[in-house]
Amino acid sequence: MDAASKISILLADDHPLILRGLSDLFATYADLRVIGVESDPCKVMELVARLTPDVLVLDLVMPGMSGMEIIQQLAESHPNTRIVVLSMHANVAYVWEALRNGALAYVLKCTANEELIVAVREAAARRRYLSSSISEHELECYALKVQPRGMDAQDMLTKRERQVLRLAAEGNTSAQIAQQLNIGVRTVETYRANLLLKLNLRNQTDLVRYAIQRCIISPT
């Protein structure tokens, strides 16, 4: 398998031993390649911009800048890099905040290596993954409890996602949206995939119907 067809991974953790262990782990899989490691959270954004990895494996708790801040910034500025949180914190509040802010997978450090490998592959394919010990039911219950009354998924869309939602619902192709927003086609496709995930929609037809129901566009 050539390097271009492998899933490129950036590792961010303030513990050098963990970075070395993760690098050794990923090196044993033919479809994965580590293209960078970083122990300083303040440099992660710069490294993502320079290396454009498919997946960022990120610790949540690091000195200087929290993983949650990095997730928030990357979700807006580099949506093509999918985020896998690797954390010691199993608390449902951490999980919910990470997913709400843009992470696609959440893996506990105490789990087997195989779970992390699956999480990276699922995130690269733009699918959500949670460690088997994390309860989806508890997560849903927590979300209902902490979300303000009346808040829905649309309230959590970024400004750029709202722009893509409107343009896509109007029938523009990814290439046309890219031209109008002055961004790459691949970036638009990532935004569209994120929209379907966040809004729990299946396809373009659902997206158009949703946009009409929310008065984002007018019915023709």
Protein Blocks (a to p, Z undefined) as FASTA:
>chain_A
ZZklpccdddddfbfklmmmmmmmmmmpmkbccfbdcfbfklmmmmmmmnopabdcddfb
dghiafklmmmmmmmmmmmlccddddfblbfklmmmmmmnopabdcdfkbcfklmmmmmm
mmmnopacddfklcfklmmmmmmmmpcghiafklmpcfklmmmmmmmmnopafklmmmmn
opafklmmmmmmmmmmmnopablmlmmmmmmmnomaccZZ
